[in-house]
Amino acid sequence: MLFDASFTQREVATAGARLNVRCGGEGPPLLLLHGFPQTHAMWHLVAPVLAQRFHLVMPDLRGYGDSEKVPADADHAAYSKRAMANDIADLMSLLGHERFAVAGHDRGARVTHRLALDHPGRVSRACVMDIVPTKHLFTHTDQVFATAYYHWFFLIQPDGLPERMIGADPGWYMRECIRRWAAPGAAFSAEALNEYERCYRRPETIHSACEDYRAGASIDLEHDAASAGQRITCPLLVLWGSRGFVHRHYDVMQVWRDYASEAQGHALDCGHFLPEERPQEVAAALLAFFGSPTGA
């Protein structure tokens, strides 16, 4: 089992989507948001450590895992980071947490960014893992970025093109994404990989993930333009993999200091999947940051 019996799983109907959620631990609330092509199961190695100090809330984002696959719309608003952040804010209210800390990886980190902008009074502290803001990526695109992040341009293609191509062998595509983005030789739990594949094999999950990326290249940028100049006001921790693309191509901390009033962070010796490649270091960093006297 990826999680022991102390972690309970339930479905919560938010105003926007029914979310599959796993909770466990005692203490102040700490929300953990996963990325693509994974589910909340990606936190299985750090959760037991963090649960000793925090009450963890680990949802599958709308469209992913066992959460609801919300119907898409023409402008992709159903999968905007604003819609996803609203789901999360509503979820935490329904669970009785009006103020909370949040850590997000990959797509979950983009939701974390929007959550901190749209609901600043709710977020006490935030952590983003192995990303720079979406706006920065699209405004600093070059051949190197397009080659490494080809999927950003593949998954946004219209008329079901990526859905049909991925659907020919979704398990292979999911595992190949993880292999390509992890550091060479990184080992992942077979049970976790099987869980990601179980969920990703569903055609509706593939479509939802594509809609997530389509939103990132359209309505998310509109929301970012409207938020130009608005900074994350809570303390922000930035973590990234020293063997990943983001570190090689960007000055990660300098970028985030343009988007946050108070940012700190460092690299870990790994690729993209920090919580699974370096779980002990991630847990230690989160405990130190969120467990400080002015933290969660």
Sequence and secondary structure as in RCSB ss.txt:
>XXXX:A:sequence
MLFDASFTQREVATAGARLNVRCGGEGPPLLLLHGFPQTHAMWHLVAPVLAQRFHLVMPDLRGYGDSEKVPADAD
HAAYSKRAMANDIADLMSLLGHERFAVAGHDRGARVTHRLALDHPGRVSRACVMDIVPTKHLFTHTDQVFATAYY
HWFFLIQPDGLPERMIGADPGWYMRECIRRWAAPGAAFSAEALNEYERCYRRPETIHSACEDYRAGASIDLEHDA
ASAGQRITCPLLVLWGSRGFVHRHYDVMQVWRDYASEAQGHALDCGHFLPEERPQEVAAALLAFFGSPTGA
>XXXX:A:secstr
  S TTSEEEEEE SS EEEEEEE SSSEEEEE  TT  GGGGTTTHHHHTTTSEEEEE  TTSTTS      TT
 GGGSHHHHHHHHHHHHHHTT SSEEEEEETHHHHHHHHHHHH TTTEEEEEEES   HHHHHHT  HHHHHHTH
HHHHTT STTHHHHHHHTSHHHHHHHHHHHHS TT    HHHHHHHHHHHTSHHHHHHHHHHHHHHTTHHHHHHH
HTTT  B S EEEEEETTSHHHHHS HHHHHHTTBSSEEEEEESS S HHHHSHHHHHHHHHHHHTSTT  
